[in-house]
Amino acid sequence: MRFFSFFCKNKKKELSSSCKTTKAKTTPLEPIEAERKFLVEIVGEMPECRELEISQTYLKEKDGLEPRVRKRKENGHYVYFLTTKQFVSVNERVEIEREISQAEYEALLAEANPDKRTIHKRRQCFEWDNRYLELDTFIEPPLPHHLLEIEHVSMEDIISFPPFLKVIEEVTENPDYYNSNISKRK
């Protein structure tokens, strides 16, 4: 099983999945995803960055976990993933993600949670101040602002934001901005 998180285009390592591969683990089998989230407005020119189109569908819950499948498009090429996350703390989750085939992806869509809709978003990946950032623009369902995720950061870390982004508010602790809740049908 491969574990993924993401990184930017200006890095020499090119991966077909998205941005960067890491294996931050608390035990040999538990990769921890630590991130903070902010609602932002774009107020200036964005740097050159890696752009992805993402479709994310939540599946029916199994054993108290809510798996999801993702289809990522970059430069006309698609990559598919099955992911499971387990809550650890406000900004930390155990994330297990593996690449799957298009056929597996399409078969798993039959297990989609009927109470949730597929999320469609555009992701821009870039580095700022030695940190990795993901800027999501939600196409469906639409959000009034962009959602900025900063990876590998604790709640105590002081963050320097790029001048082309205006922070509206931090939403790390706000469950309304968890992707699984954004996908809920109203």
C-alpha positions in Angstrom: 0.0 0.0 0.0 1.3 3.4 -0.9 0.8 6.5 1.3 0.4 9.9 -0.4 0.2 13.5 0.4 1.1 16.3 -2.1 3.7 18.8 -3.1 4.4 21.4 -5.7 5.4 21.5 -9.4 8.7 23.3 -8.8 10.1 20.2 -7.0 12.2 17.8 -9.1 10.2 14.8 -8.0 7.3 14.3 -10.4 4.5 12.0 -9.4 1.5 11.1 -11.4 -0.8 11.2 -8.3 -0.4 14.8 -7.3 2.2 16.6 -5.4 4.5 14.8 -2.9 4.9 11.5 -1.2 5.6 11.3 2.5 5.4 8.7 5.2 4.8 10.6 8.4 3.8 7.8 10.8 3.1 7.4 14.5 3.3 3.7 14.2 4.4 1.6 11.2 0.9 1.5 9.9 -0.6 4.9 10.8 0.4 7.9 8.7 -0.8 11.1 10.4 -2.1 14.0 8.3 -1.7 17.2 10.2 -3.2 20.3 8.6 -4.9 23.6 9.2 -7.6 25.2 7.1 -8.4 28.8 6.3 -11.1 30.6 4.2 -9.3 32.9 1.9 -9.7 35.4 -1.0 -7.3 35.7 -3.8 -6.2 39.3 -3.9 -3.1 39.1 -6.2 -1.4 37.1 -8.8 -0.9 33.4 -7.9 2.6 32.0 -8.3 3.3 29.2 -10.8 1.7 26.1 -9.2 0.5 22.7 -9.9 -3.2 22.5 -10.9 -5.4 19.5 -10.4 -9.1 18.8 -11.0 -10.5 16.6 -8.2 -13.8 14.7 -8.0 -14.3 13.2 -4.6 -17.1 10.8 -3.6 -17.9 9.5 -0.1 -18.8 5.9 0.2 -21.1 4.2 2.7 -19.6 3.9 6.2 -17.8 0.7 7.2 -16.7 -0.1 10.7 -17.2 3.5 11.8 -14.9 4.8 9.0 -16.1 6.7 6.0 -14.1 5.8 2.9 -13.9 8.0 -0.2 -12.7 7.7 -3.8 -11.0 10.4 -5.7 -10.4 11.0 -9.4 -7.6 13.5 -10.0 -6.9 15.0 -13.4 -3.6 16.7 -14.2 -2.5 17.6 -17.7 -5.2 15.4 -19.2 -4.2 12.3 -17.2 -6.4 10.7 -14.5 -5.3 8.9 -11.3 -7.7 7.2 -8.9 -7.5 6.7 -5.1 -9.3 5.0 -2.3 -8.8 6.8 1.1 -9.9 6.2 4.6 -9.4 8.8 7.4 -9.8 8.4 11.1 -10.1 11.4 13.5 -7.2 11.8 15.9 -7.5 15.4 17.1 -8.7 18.8 15.8 -6.1 19.1 13.0 -4.8 15.5 12.9 -6.2 12.4 11.2 -4.8 8.9 10.4 -5.0 8.8 6.6 -4.5 5.6 4.5 -4.7 6.2 0.8 -3.9 3.8 -2.1 -4.0 4.2 -5.8 -6.6 2.1 -7.5 -7.5 1.4 -11.1 -10.2 3.2 -13.1 -12.2 -0.1 -13.1 -12.0 -0.3 -9.2 -12.9 3.4 -9.0 -16.0 2.9 -11.2 -17.1 -0.2 -9.2 -16.7 1.6 -5.9 -18.9 4.4 -7.1 -21.8 2.0 -6.7 -21.2 2.2 -3.0 -21.6 6.0 -2.9 -23.3 7.4 0.2 -26.7 8.5 -1.0 -26.8 11.3 1.6 -23.8 12.9 0.1 -23.0 14.4 -3.3 -19.7 14.2 -5.2 -17.4 17.2 -4.6 -15.8 18.8 -7.6 -12.9 21.2 -7.0 -9.8 22.7 -8.5 -6.7 22.4 -6.4 -3.6 24.6 -6.8 -0.5 23.3 -5.0 2.4 25.6 -4.1 5.1 26.4 -1.5 5.2 29.5 0.6 7.7 30.2 3.5 8.9 26.6 3.4 5.4 25.2 3.8 3.3 23.2 1.5 -0.1 24.8 0.6 -3.2 23.5 -1.2 -5.7 26.1 -2.4 -9.1 24.5 -3.2 -11.8 26.2 -5.3 -15.1 24.3 -4.9 -17.0 24.0 -8.1 -19.8 21.7 -6.8 -21.1 22.4 -4.3 -19.8 26.0 -4.6 -18.4 27.8 -1.6 -18.3 31.6 -1.4 -14.5 31.6 -0.6 -11.5 29.4 -1.4 -10.3 26.9 1.2 -6.5 26.9 1.9 -5.0 23.9 3.6 -1.5 24.0 5.1 0.1 20.6 5.5 2.4 19.3 8.3 1.6 22.1 10.7 0.5 22.1 14.4 -2.1 24.3 16.0 0.7 26.2 17.8 2.7 27.1 14.6 2.8 30.7 13.5 1.9 30.9 9.8 3.1 33.5 7.3 0.5 33.9 4.6 1.4 35.0 1.0 0.5 38.5 0.0 -1.8 37.3 -2.8 -4.1 35.7 -0.3 -6.4 37.5 2.2 -7.3 35.3 5.2 -11.0 35.6 6.1 -10.9 33.2 9.0 -9.3 30.0 10.3 -11.8 27.0 10.0 -9.6 24.1 11.1 -11.9 23.5 14.1 -15.1 24.2 12.2 -16.7 20.9 11.0 -18.8 22.8 8.4 -15.5 22.9 6.4 -14.7 19.2 6.5 -15.0 17.9 3.0 -17.3 15.1 4.3 -19.7 17.7 5.6 -19.4 20.0 2.6 -20.6 17.0 0.5 -23.8 16.5 2.5 -27.0 16.9 0.6 -29.3 19.7 1.9 
